[in-house]
Amino acid sequence: MQTQKFSFNNTPITGSLFPDFPKSVFYVYVLTDCNRAHFRIGVCSDLSQFLNLIVQSNILAPSCGEAAIDKLVYLEANVPVEKAERRVNEIMSFTRMQKDRLIRGENLDWKDMRPELSARLSEAKVSGSKSALVA
C-alpha cells in the first residue's frame, strides 16, 4: 500500500477508523504551536483517540512556557508500523526548511486539521460507513 497524505482537499481517510478496515494503518503526524516554532512528530494508530489526547494533554513547547503544541498540520498513513517509524525518523532529520516544504505541500496555510478530522470521524461514527470521510 502506498503512503496516503491527508490534507484539506477532502482526501479520503481510511484505516483503523472502521472495524472492517485493517488495524495495521499507522498515522504519521506533525503538531506545531501557534507560532510554528516547535514541532512534535510521531505515530498513532487510532485517529479518534489521538485527537482526544491532543485536547486533553497540554503539550508545552520547552522554551515558550505557555505555547501549547496542539495544532495538527500534517498527517499521512503508512503500513506497516516499521514504515511509519522510518518516516517519523526521516521527518525528524529534516531541516526546518524541509519540514516547511512538507507541510506547505499538503496544508499551504498551516491550518489546524483537527476540526475537520473530528467532524469526519463524528460523521463516520453516526453513519457507520466510510462514505462520511470520503468527500
NUBALO-774013 format. One record per atom (N, C-alpha, C): residue number from 0; atom name; x, y, z. Coordinates in steps of 0.001 Angstrom, whole numbers, plus 500000, padded with zeros to 6 digits. Example, Ala and Ser with C-alpha at 12.3 -4.5 7.8 and 13.67 -1.06 7.14 Angstrom:
REM NUBALO-774013
+-----+------+--------+--------+--------+
: seq : atom :     px :     py :     pz :
+-----+------+--------+--------+--------+
:   0 :    N : 513190 : 494310 : 507800 :
:   0 :   CA : 512300 : 495500 : 507800 :
:   0 :    C : 513200 : 496700 : 507800 :
:   1 :    N : 512850 : 497750 : 507080 :
:   1 :   CA : 513670 : 498940 : 507140 :
:   1 :    C : 512900 : 500030 : 507870 :
+-----+------+--------+--------+--------+
END
This chain:
REM NUBALO-774013
+-----+------+--------+--------+--------+
: seq : atom :     px :     py :     pz :
+-----+------+--------+--------+--------+
:   0 :    N : 500843 : 498818 : 500000 :
:   0 :   CA : 500000 : 500000 : 500000 :
:   0 :    C : 500881 : 501235 : 500000 :
:   1 :    N : 500504 : 502226 : 499215 :
:   1 :   CA : 501269 : 503451 : 499145 :
:   1 :    C : 500916 : 504362 : 500315 :
:   2 :    N : 501805 : 505304 : 500579 :
:   2 :   CA : 501550 : 506285 : 501615 :
:   2 :    C : 500434 : 507212 : 501152 :
:   3 :    N : 499458 : 507442 : 502009 :
:   3 :   CA : 498385 : 508375 : 501710 :
:   3 :    C : 498607 : 509620 : 502530 :
:   4 :    N : 498647 : 510766 : 501864 :
:   4 :   CA : 498815 : 512027 : 502573 :
:   4 :    C : 497461 : 512678 : 502732 :
:   5 :    N : 497203 : 513257 : 503897 :
:   5 :   CA : 495922 : 513855 : 504202 :
:   5 :    C : 496070 : 515366 : 504231 :
:   6 :    N : 495081 : 516039 : 503679 :
:   6 :   CA : 495098 : 517493 : 503669 :
:   6 :    C : 493674 : 518005 : 503735 :
:   7 :    N : 493484 : 519274 : 503493 :
:   7 :   CA : 492150 : 519854 : 503489 :
:   7 :    C : 491479 : 519716 : 502134 :
:   8 :    N : 492040 : 518908 : 501259 :
:   8 :   CA : 491464 : 518712 : 499933 :
:   8 :    C : 490479 : 517562 : 499925 :
:   9 :    N : 489893 : 517265 : 501081 :
:   9 :   CA : 488902 : 516199 : 501221 :
:   9 :    C : 489423 : 514844 : 500750 :
:  10 :    N : 490670 : 514568 : 501050 :
:  10 :   CA : 491253 : 513280 : 500739 :
:  10 :    C : 490601 : 512222 : 501611 :
:  11 :    N : 490222 : 511070 : 501064 :
:  11 :   CA : 489579 : 510042 : 501883 :
:  11 :    C : 490484 : 509559 : 503010 :
:  12 :    N : 489896 : 509292 : 504138 :
:  12 :   CA : 490614 : 508764 : 505289 :
:  12 :    C : 490229 : 507299 : 505421 :
:  13 :    N : 491218 : 506436 : 505512 :
:  13 :   CA : 490948 : 505016 : 505685 :
:  13 :    C : 491760 : 504502 : 506848 :
:  14 :    N : 491633 : 503240 : 507143 :
:  14 :   CA : 492470 : 502638 : 508172 :
:  14 :    C : 491695 : 502191 : 509369 :
:  15 :    N : 492256 : 502439 : 510554 :
:  15 :   CA : 491706 : 501893 : 511785 :
:  15 :    C : 490462 : 502622 : 512274 :
:  16 :    N : 489861 : 503461 : 511448 :
:  16 :   CA : 488672 : 504185 : 511859 :
:  16 :    C : 487444 : 503291 : 511874 :
:  17 :    N : 487468 : 502220 : 511111 :
:  17 :   CA : 486296 : 501378 : 510952 :
:  17 :    C : 486646 : 499941 : 511272 :
:  18 :    N : 485708 : 499190 : 511849 :
:  18 :   CA : 486007 : 497821 : 512249 :
:  18 :    C : 486342 : 496905 : 511079 :
:  19 :    N : 485836 : 497204 : 509879 :
:  19 :   CA : 486093 : 496326 : 508745 :
:  19 :    C : 487406 : 496639 : 508030 :
:  20 :    N : 488103 : 497690 : 508453 :
:  20 :   CA : 489384 : 498024 : 507874 :
:  20 :    C : 490493 : 497410 : 508727 :
:  21 :    N : 491633 : 497122 : 508130 :
:  21 :   CA : 492734 : 496553 : 508917 :
:  21 :    C : 493225 : 497529 : 509973 :
:  22 :    N : 493597 : 497009 : 511113 :
:  22 :   CA : 494087 : 497844 : 512214 :
:  22 :    C : 495573 : 498171 : 512056 :
:  23 :    N : 496168 : 497766 : 510940 :
:  23 :   CA : 497603 : 497927 : 510781 :
:  23 :    C : 497989 : 499247 : 510114 :
:  24 :    N : 497061 : 500204 : 510018 :
:  24 :   CA : 497389 : 501509 : 509452 :
:  24 :    C : 497872 : 502411 : 510576 :
:  25 :    N : 499003 : 503021 : 510350 :
:  25 :   CA : 499593 : 503915 : 511335 :
:  25 :    C : 499733 : 505294 : 510718 :
:  26 :    N : 499402 : 506314 : 511495 :
:  26 :   CA : 499398 : 507690 : 511007 :
:  26 :    C : 500616 : 508433 : 511532 :
:  27 :    N : 501353 : 509046 : 510624 :
:  27 :   CA : 502467 : 509917 : 510984 :
:  27 :    C : 501902 : 511325 : 511051 :
:  28 :    N : 502152 : 511995 : 512159 :
:  28 :   CA : 501592 : 513325 : 512350 :
:  28 :    C : 502675 : 514343 : 512668 :
:  29 :    N : 502362 : 515595 : 512378 :
:  29 :   CA : 503207 : 516720 : 512780 :
:  29 :    C : 502303 : 517712 : 513489 :
:  30 :    N : 502641 : 517990 : 514736 :
:  30 :   CA : 501961 : 519015 : 515529 :
:  30 :    C : 502892 : 520216 : 515633 :
:  31 :    N : 502322 : 521386 : 515776 :
:  31 :   CA : 503122 : 522584 : 515997 :
:  31 :    C : 502387 : 523514 : 516948 :
:  32 :    N : 503061 : 524559 : 517368 :
:  32 :   CA : 502420 : 525565 : 518213 :
:  32 :    C : 501860 : 526674 : 517327 :
:  33 :    N : 501207 : 527645 : 517928 :
:  33 :   CA : 500560 : 528705 : 517152 :
:  33 :    C : 501562 : 529581 : 516405 :
:  34 :    N : 502797 : 529601 : 516846 :
:  34 :   CA : 503829 : 530401 : 516185 :
:  34 :    C : 504650 : 529599 : 515171 :
:  35 :    N : 504343 : 528335 : 515036 :
:  35 :   CA : 505058 : 527425 : 514124 :
:  35 :    C : 506546 : 527335 : 514466 :
:  36 :    N : 506864 : 527489 : 515719 :
:  36 :   CA : 508258 : 527488 : 516141 :
:  36 :    C : 508744 : 526110 : 516567 :
:  37 :    N : 507840 : 525282 : 517086 :
:  37 :   CA : 508211 : 523975 : 517612 :
:  37 :    C : 507364 : 522899 : 516944 :
:  38 :    N : 507966 : 521732 : 516752 :
:  38 :   CA : 507267 : 520606 : 516146 :
:  38 :    C : 507251 : 519418 : 517090 :
:  39 :    N : 506200 : 518642 : 517007 :
:  39 :   CA : 506124 : 517332 : 517662 :
:  39 :    C : 505748 : 516361 : 516546 :
:  40 :    N : 506609 : 515388 : 516288 :
:  40 :   CA : 506411 : 514434 : 515198 :
:  40 :    C : 506299 : 513052 : 515806 :
:  41 :    N : 505309 : 512291 : 515376 :
:  41 :   CA : 505123 : 510969 : 515951 :
:  41 :    C : 504205 : 510091 : 515130 :
:  42 :    N : 503843 : 508939 : 515732 :
:  42 :   CA : 502999 : 507933 : 515093 :
:  42 :    C : 501828 : 507625 : 516013 :
:  43 :    N : 500639 : 507423 : 515429 :
:  43 :   CA : 499492 : 506941 : 516187 :
:  43 :    C : 498750 : 505923 : 515330 :
:  44 :    N : 497966 : 505080 : 515975 :
:  44 :   CA : 497223 : 504061 : 515237 :
:  44 :    C : 495723 : 504307 : 515270 :
:  45 :    N : 495262 : 505176 : 516130 :
:  45 :   CA : 493837 : 505455 : 516262 :
:  45 :    C : 493633 : 506964 : 516236 :
:  46 :    N : 493100 : 507485 : 515129 :
:  46 :   CA : 492953 : 508936 : 514988 :
:  46 :    C : 492004 : 509530 : 516019 :
:  47 :    N : 490908 : 508857 : 516287 :
:  47 :   CA : 489925 : 509373 : 517234 :
:  47 :    C : 490546 : 509531 : 518619 :
:  48 :    N : 491224 : 508503 : 519067 :
:  48 :   CA : 491882 : 508546 : 520382 :
:  48 :    C : 492987 : 509600 : 520385 :
:  49 :    N : 493717 : 509699 : 519295 :
:  49 :   CA : 494804 : 510670 : 519194 :
:  49 :    C : 494269 : 512098 : 519281 :
:  50 :    N : 493179 : 512398 : 518571 :
:  50 :   CA : 492599 : 513749 : 518619 :
:  50 :    C : 492138 : 514094 : 520033 :
:  51 :    N : 491558 : 513129 : 520734 :
:  51 :   CA : 491147 : 513355 : 522124 :
:  51 :    C : 492352 : 513597 : 523019 :
:  52 :    N : 493423 : 512879 : 522772 :
:  52 :   CA : 494640 : 513036 : 523569 :
:  52 :    C : 495234 : 514428 : 523404 :
:  53 :    N : 495211 : 514961 : 522193 :
:  53 :   CA : 495740 : 516305 : 521959 :
:  53 :    C : 494964 : 517321 : 522785 :
:  54 :    N : 493645 : 517169 : 522810 :
:  54 :   CA : 492798 : 518100 : 523557 :
:  54 :    C : 493052 : 517970 : 525056 :
:  55 :    N : 493163 : 516736 : 525559 :
:  55 :   CA : 493301 : 516502 : 526994 :
:  55 :    C : 494678 : 516859 : 527529 :
:  56 :    N : 495710 : 516541 : 526763 :
:  56 :   CA : 497059 : 516833 : 527256 :
:  56 :    C : 497507 : 518172 : 526704 :
:  57 :    N : 498130 : 518930 : 527522 :
:  57 :   CA : 498609 : 520240 : 527123 :
:  57 :    C : 500113 : 520131 : 526915 :
:  58 :    N : 500517 : 519774 : 525708 :
:  58 :   CA : 501936 : 519615 : 525392 :
:  58 :    C : 502532 : 521006 : 525222 :
:  59 :    N : 503437 : 521365 : 526101 :
:  59 :   CA : 504012 : 522699 : 526060 :
:  59 :    C : 505364 : 522689 : 525373 :
:  60 :    N : 505627 : 523738 : 524622 :
:  60 :   CA : 506926 : 523910 : 523991 :
:  60 :    C : 507943 : 524216 : 525086 :
:  61 :    N : 509100 : 523563 : 525047 :
:  61 :   CA : 510062 : 523702 : 526140 :
:  61 :    C : 510538 : 525124 : 526399 :
:  62 :    N : 510693 : 525932 : 525379 :
:  62 :   CA : 511238 : 527265 : 525595 :
:  62 :    C : 510174 : 528360 : 525538 :
:  63 :    N : 508921 : 527990 : 525303 :
:  63 :   CA : 507872 : 529007 : 525142 :
:  63 :    C : 507021 : 529195 : 526385 :
:  64 :    N : 507154 : 528333 : 527351 :
:  64 :   CA : 506351 : 528463 : 528545 :
:  64 :    C : 504889 : 528155 : 528318 :
:  65 :    N : 504159 : 529071 : 527732 :
:  65 :   CA : 502713 : 528932 : 527585 :
:  65 :    C : 502260 : 528408 : 526220 :
:  66 :    N : 503123 : 528352 : 525226 :
:  66 :   CA : 502710 : 527953 : 523876 :
:  66 :    C : 502504 : 526439 : 523809 :
:  67 :    N : 501269 : 526030 : 523608 :
:  67 :   CA : 500951 : 524606 : 523523 :
:  67 :    C : 501186 : 524097 : 522100 :
:  68 :    N : 501769 : 522909 : 522010 :
:  68 :   CA : 501987 : 522269 : 520712 :
:  68 :    C : 500764 : 521393 : 520449 :
:  69 :    N : 499713 : 522004 : 519906 :
:  69 :   CA : 498448 : 521290 : 519752 :
:  69 :    C : 497789 : 521510 : 518394 :
:  70 :    N : 498508 : 522005 : 517441 :
:  70 :   CA : 497962 : 522294 : 516121 :
:  70 :    C : 498414 : 521204 : 515146 :
:  71 :    N : 497479 : 520369 : 514705 :
:  71 :   CA : 497785 : 519287 : 513773 :
:  71 :    C : 497867 : 519868 : 512372 :
:  72 :    N : 499071 : 519852 : 511777 :
:  72 :   CA : 499260 : 520485 : 510472 :
:  72 :    C : 499620 : 519507 : 509365 :
:  73 :    N : 499936 : 518256 : 509719 :
:  73 :   CA : 500311 : 517273 : 508693 :
:  73 :    C : 499954 : 515881 : 509183 :
:  74 :    N : 499445 : 515057 : 508254 :
:  74 :   CA : 499054 : 513699 : 508602 :
:  74 :    C : 499190 : 512821 : 507370 :
:  75 :    N : 499788 : 511631 : 507541 :
:  75 :   CA : 499861 : 510661 : 506458 :
:  75 :    C : 499736 : 509263 : 507026 :
:  76 :    N : 499201 : 508351 : 506220 :
:  76 :   CA : 499003 : 506969 : 506657 :
:  76 :    C : 500096 : 506086 : 506080 :
:  77 :    N : 500577 : 505168 : 506896 :
:  77 :   CA : 501613 : 504226 : 506472 :
:  77 :    C : 501286 : 502826 : 506955 :
:  78 :    N : 501638 : 501836 : 506167 :
:  78 :   CA : 501531 : 500435 : 506553 :
:  78 :    C : 502853 : 499797 : 506178 :
:  79 :    N : 503475 : 499039 : 506978 :
:  79 :   CA : 503215 : 498696 : 508372 :
:  79 :    C : 503838 : 499715 : 509320 :
:  80 :    N : 503829 : 499395 : 510606 :
:  80 :   CA : 504343 : 500318 : 511617 :
:  80 :    C : 505821 : 500626 : 511398 :
:  81 :    N : 506589 : 499673 : 510896 :
:  81 :   CA : 508020 : 499907 : 510657 :
:  81 :    C : 508218 : 501033 : 509650 :
:  82 :    N : 507378 : 501049 : 508621 :
:  82 :   CA : 507456 : 502107 : 507619 :
:  82 :    C : 507102 : 503459 : 508234 :
:  83 :    N : 506088 : 503478 : 509100 :
:  83 :   CA : 505692 : 504709 : 509775 :
:  83 :    C : 506826 : 505222 : 510668 :
:  84 :    N : 507461 : 504312 : 511390 :
:  84 :   CA : 508573 : 504717 : 512267 :
:  84 :    C : 509745 : 505251 : 511463 :
:  85 :    N : 510039 : 504625 : 510318 :
:  85 :   CA : 511109 : 505135 : 509455 :
:  85 :    C : 510762 : 506532 : 508946 :
:  86 :    N : 509482 : 506730 : 508615 :
:  86 :   CA : 509052 : 508033 : 508113 :
:  86 :    C : 509174 : 509103 : 509200 :
:  87 :    N : 508834 : 508770 : 510430 :
:  87 :   CA : 508996 : 509714 : 511540 :
:  87 :    C : 510456 : 510101 : 511680 :
:  88 :    N : 511347 : 509115 : 511668 :
:  88 :   CA : 512774 : 509403 : 511783 :
:  88 :    C : 513266 : 510258 : 510622 :
:  89 :    N : 512738 : 509977 : 509435 :
:  89 :   CA : 513121 : 510766 : 508271 :
:  89 :    C : 512683 : 512227 : 508436 :
:  90 :    N : 511433 : 512436 : 508835 :
:  90 :   CA : 510930 : 513804 : 509014 :
:  90 :    C : 511671 : 514507 : 510145 :
:  91 :    N : 511983 : 513789 : 511205 :
:  91 :   CA : 512718 : 514390 : 512324 :
:  91 :    C : 514111 : 514848 : 511902 :
:  92 :    N : 514687 : 514173 : 510917 :
:  92 :   CA : 516024 : 514553 : 510465 :
:  92 :    C : 515995 : 515710 : 509460 :
:  93 :    N : 514813 : 516094 : 509012 :
:  93 :   CA : 514681 : 517206 : 508060 :
:  93 :    C : 515142 : 518505 : 508696 :
:  94 :    N : 515623 : 519399 : 507846 :
:  94 :   CA : 515900 : 520759 : 508293 :
:  94 :    C : 514567 : 521495 : 508442 :
:  95 :    N : 514606 : 522662 : 509023 :
:  95 :   CA : 513388 : 523457 : 509182 :
:  95 :    C : 512744 : 523742 : 507817 :
:  96 :    N : 513559 : 524059 : 506829 :
:  96 :   CA : 513044 : 524369 : 505500 :
:  96 :    C : 512371 : 523144 : 504869 :
:  97 :    N : 512944 : 521963 : 505059 :
:  97 :   CA : 512347 : 520743 : 504516 :
:  97 :    C : 511006 : 520442 : 505190 :
:  98 :    N : 510921 : 520659 : 506496 :
:  98 :   CA : 509655 : 520455 : 507207 :
:  98 :    C : 508605 : 521448 : 506710 :
:  99 :    N : 509010 : 522695 : 506521 :
:  99 :   CA : 508093 : 523699 : 505983 :
:  99 :    C : 507560 : 523280 : 504619 :
: 100 :    N : 508426 : 522818 : 503750 :
: 100 :   CA : 508005 : 522383 : 502410 :
: 100 :    C : 507052 : 521199 : 502483 :
: 101 :    N : 507350 : 520248 : 503361 :
: 101 :   CA : 506490 : 519072 : 503519 :
: 101 :    C : 505085 : 519503 : 503943 :
: 102 :    N : 505007 : 520352 : 504946 :
: 102 :   CA : 503708 : 520792 : 505465 :
: 102 :    C : 502982 : 521661 : 504440 :
: 103 :    N : 503679 : 522611 : 503849 :
: 103 :   CA : 503040 : 523502 : 502870 :
: 103 :    C : 502596 : 522751 : 501613 :
: 104 :    N : 503223 : 521633 : 501317 :
: 104 :   CA : 502808 : 520830 : 500166 :
: 104 :    C : 501413 : 520257 : 500335 :
: 105 :    N : 500980 : 520058 : 501574 :
: 105 :   CA : 499665 : 519490 : 501862 :
: 105 :    C : 498727 : 520473 : 502546 :
: 106 :    N : 499284 : 521435 : 503244 :
: 106 :   CA : 498484 : 522352 : 504064 :
: 106 :    C : 499108 : 523739 : 503949 :
: 107 :    N : 498847 : 524392 : 502839 :
: 107 :   CA : 499518 : 525637 : 502489 :
: 107 :    C : 499452 : 526702 : 503577 :
: 108 :    N : 498305 : 526831 : 504215 :
: 108 :   CA : 498129 : 527877 : 505223 :
: 108 :    C : 498383 : 527410 : 506652 :
: 109 :    N : 498873 : 526193 : 506817 :
: 109 :   CA : 499164 : 525632 : 508133 :
: 109 :    C : 497919 : 525636 : 509015 :
: 110 :    N : 496763 : 525388 : 508449 :
: 110 :   CA : 495528 : 525348 : 509230 :
: 110 :    C : 495516 : 524105 : 510116 :
: 111 :    N : 494880 : 524242 : 511256 :
: 111 :   CA : 494739 : 523110 : 512170 :
: 111 :    C : 493767 : 522113 : 511553 :
: 112 :    N : 494194 : 520879 : 511363 :
: 112 :   CA : 493381 : 519855 : 510719 :
: 112 :    C : 492430 : 519154 : 511686 :
: 113 :    N : 492572 : 519407 : 512985 :
: 113 :   CA : 491751 : 518706 : 513974 :
: 113 :    C : 490251 : 518914 : 513806 :
: 114 :    N : 489758 : 520142 : 513597 :
: 114 :   CA : 488305 : 520303 : 513475 :
: 114 :    C : 487709 : 519502 : 512322 :
: 115 :    N : 488370 : 519530 : 511176 :
: 115 :   CA : 487862 : 518779 : 510022 :
: 115 :    C : 487904 : 517275 : 510274 :
: 116 :    N : 488999 : 516791 : 510823 :
: 116 :   CA : 489104 : 515355 : 511110 :
: 116 :    C : 488086 : 514928 : 512160 :
: 117 :    N : 487893 : 515741 : 513188 :
: 117 :   CA : 486912 : 515418 : 514224 :
: 117 :    C : 485507 : 515342 : 513637 :
: 118 :    N : 485187 : 516281 : 512765 :
: 118 :   CA : 483867 : 516284 : 512129 :
: 118 :    C : 483688 : 515041 : 511265 :
: 119 :    N : 484709 : 514675 : 510509 :
: 119 :   CA : 484629 : 513484 : 509662 :
: 119 :    C : 484498 : 512215 : 510497 :
: 120 :    N : 485235 : 512156 : 511588 :
: 120 :   CA : 485147 : 510980 : 512457 :
: 120 :    C : 483757 : 510874 : 513077 :
: 121 :    N : 483196 : 512011 : 513500 :
: 121 :   CA : 481848 : 512005 : 514073 :
: 121 :    C : 480820 : 511555 : 513052 :
: 122 :    N : 480935 : 512054 : 511823 :
: 122 :   CA : 480024 : 511654 : 510755 :
: 122 :    C : 480143 : 510160 : 510473 :
: 123 :    N : 481369 : 509669 : 510490 :
: 123 :   CA : 481600 : 508247 : 510210 :
: 123 :    C : 480983 : 507374 : 511294 :
: 124 :    N : 481093 : 507807 : 512556 :
: 124 :   CA : 480511 : 507032 : 513649 :
: 124 :    C : 478984 : 507013 : 513562 :
: 125 :    N : 478401 : 508152 : 513198 :
: 125 :   CA : 476940 : 508246 : 513106 :
: 125 :    C : 476431 : 507413 : 511941 :
: 126 :    N : 477077 : 507542 : 510795 :
: 126 :   CA : 476601 : 506822 : 509605 :
: 126 :    C : 477047 : 505368 : 509594 :
: 127 :    N : 478123 : 505066 : 510307 :
: 127 :   CA : 478611 : 503687 : 510355 :
: 127 :    C : 479267 : 503223 : 509079 :
: 128 :    N : 479650 : 504151 : 508218 :
: 128 :   CA : 480303 : 503756 : 506971 :
: 128 :    C : 481452 : 504694 : 506675 :
: 129 :    N : 482268 : 504279 : 505731 :
: 129 :   CA : 483403 : 505102 : 505372 :
: 129 :    C : 483023 : 506256 : 504453 :
: 130 :    N : 481801 : 506276 : 503920 :
: 130 :   CA : 481398 : 507308 : 502986 :
: 130 :    C : 481408 : 508699 : 503604 :
: 131 :    N : 481242 : 508801 : 504896 :
: 131 :   CA : 481239 : 510110 : 505562 :
: 131 :    C : 482615 : 510757 : 505494 :
: 132 :    N : 483657 : 509954 : 505358 :
: 132 :   CA : 485001 : 510502 : 505314 :
: 132 :    C : 485468 : 510783 : 503898 :
: 133 :    N : 484769 : 510273 : 502937 :
: 133 :   CA : 485139 : 510469 : 501548 :
: 133 :    C : 484288 : 511589 : 500985 :
: 134 :    N : 484924 : 512681 : 500626 :
: 134 :   CA : 484156 : 513823 : 500116 :
: 134 :    C : 484283 : 513944 : 498626 :
+-----+------+--------+--------+--------+
END
